[in-house]
Amino acid sequence: MWSLYLVLGLIAGVFGGFLGIGGGSILIPALIYIFGLTQHEAQGTTLAIMVPPIGLLAAMRYYMAGNVKLSIALFVCVGFFIGGFFGAQLAHKIPDLLLRRIFGVFLLFVALRMILVK
């Protein structure tokens, strides 16, 4: 089974480096629908995956090409660190099915906006 997790990580890594996505759009649905995790487990596992510097090599490549705004990244990182704590507290107060539906609506909204808005 560990090899399937490794393949999932490789796929998410390729999409992360290519499109800047991975956690929400690749990992969470795969962990739920392929590996049978609950929404809460998938979100928690994805957050745990982000603890080590998983995006370091991809970010370095973008940085070398002049496509990283470090001043923005620093402040967003601090906000994410603090906001993640409060978001996790909120998520645990919501039933799994409702959380999954909220997540799906969010992805649908983002997808439609990306496709339809110039």
N, C-alpha and C positions, 0 to 999 in steps of 0.2 A: 504493500500500500504506500510505503514511503516514496516509491518511484513515481506514483501518480501525483503525489503532493509536489514532488520536484518538478514534474512536467507542468503542473498548474503554475508553479512559481516561475518557470521559464516563460510560459505563455504570457502571464501577467507582466513579467519583466520586459518582454519584447514590446507589448502594447504600451507599457509605462514609458519606455524609452522612445517609442515611435509617436504616440499620441498624448503622452502625459497622463494616461489613465491606468487603472489597475485595481486598486482596492475596491472602490464602490461598484465599478462597472464590470469587472472581470471576476475578482476573487469572491465577493459576497454571493453573487448568483451561483457560481460554481460550487462553493462550499455548501450552499443550501440544496441545489438541485442534483448535483452529482454525488456529493459526499454525505448528504442527509443531515447537516447541521441545522439547528434552529436559526432564526434571524439573529437572535441575541448572541448565540455562539459564533455565527459567521462574522458579525461585527466585532466581537471581542477578539476573535482569532486574527482578523485582518489588522486590528489596531496593534496586537502583539507583534505581528509581522513587521510593522513599521518602526518598531523600537530600534533595531539595529539600522545602521545607515544604508538601507537597501537601495536607495536611489542615488547613492554617492557616485558610482561610475557614470551613470547616465547624466546626472547633474554636472559632473566634471566635463563631460563631452559638450553639453550645452553651454557651459561657462567658457570653454575654450573657443567656442564659435561666437561668443559675445551675446548669448541669449539668456543670461541669468541676471536678474536685478537683485543683487545681494541685500541691498537695503530693504527692499520689499520682503524678500524671503525671511530675513531675520525677524521682522515684526509679525509677519504671518505665522512664523514658527512659534513665537512666544504666545500669540493669541490662540493658536491651535492647541498648544500645551495646556493652557488654562481652560479654554473652551471645551476641550475634549473631556476633561473631568466632569464639568457640569452636564455636558451632553450625555455622557455615560450614565450619570445619575438619573436623568430624565428618561432615557431609554429603558431602564430597568423598572420603571413605573408603568410601562405600556405593555399590554399583552402582545405576544409574539406575532399573531396574525395581523393585528392593527399596525404594528411596527413594519412588517413586511409590505403592507399595502401603502403606508406612508412612503417607504423607500421606493416602491415601484412608481408611485405618482411623481415623486421627485425626479426619477430617471426619465420618465415619460415627458415631463415638462422640459427638462434640459434637452432631451433629444429633439423635441419639436421646435424649441427655440433655436437650436443649432442648425436645424434643417431649413426653417422658414424665415428667420430674421437675417437680414443682410449684415 
